[in-house]
Amino acid sequence: MECTVSWTGAAGPRSGMGFVAETGSGHILNMDGAPDAERPEHGGLNLAPRPLETVLAGTGGCSAYDVVLILRRGRHDVRGCSVHLKAERASTDPKVFTRIHLQFTVTGRQLPREAVQRAVQLSHEKYCSALAMLSGTAQITTGFELRES
């Protein structure tokens, strides 16, 4: 897997802190920092997600992908899956994630509650590479809601 990240700022103190990532699969992802009123040269222009927001979003995508795939492999009629992530960070540098909660909403037809619970658990404990990496610094918890389609 490869990725190239480049600063999009031009020379000068108000050039911003924007970055663009080009992934190995040829996709583009923009990132930016929060504006800093006290030190504008250190802040971003708020034009894109923060880099750690993309880490959190990628984690949600990784885990939701697992959940859907596990349910499909079990021949369950899954029709939708979303996950809301809520994270807390350390107050001092490096400001790593210290807690992450993933709350899934899984929609389908006659989905067994046990199958959804197991899919979420397997993603958390075995398959999601992002969760495995983040578990070194963060306490990770999960929950789910099941909706009939």
C-alpha positions, 0 to 999 in steps of 0.5 A: 500500500502506498500514499503520497501526501503533499502540502498545498500551501504556497510560500508566505505566512498565510499559506494555510496547512492544507494537504492532499493525499494521493492514494495508491489506488489513484484517489485524492483525499484533501486534509486541512487544519483548523484556523489559528487566530493567534498564530495564523501561520500555524493554522489551516483554512478549514477547507477539508477534514483534519488529518485525525478526522480522516483516521477516525473516518477510515477506522469507521469505514474499515469496521463497517466494511467488515460488518457488511462482509461478514453478514453477507458471507453468512447469507444475511439480507443486510440492506444498510450499515452506518457507524457513528464514531465518537473519540476522545484524545489525550490532552498532551502531545502526542494527542492520541486517541484514548477512547473510541466508541463505534455505534453501528446501525444495521438495517436488513430483513430478518437479520438475527440479532446474534449475527449482527452482534457477532459481526461487530465483535469479529470486526473489533477483535479480529478483522479491522486493521485500523482498530487493531492499530488504535487499540494500543492507545485507545479503549475501544467500545462498540454498540449496535442498533438493529433496524428492520427494512 
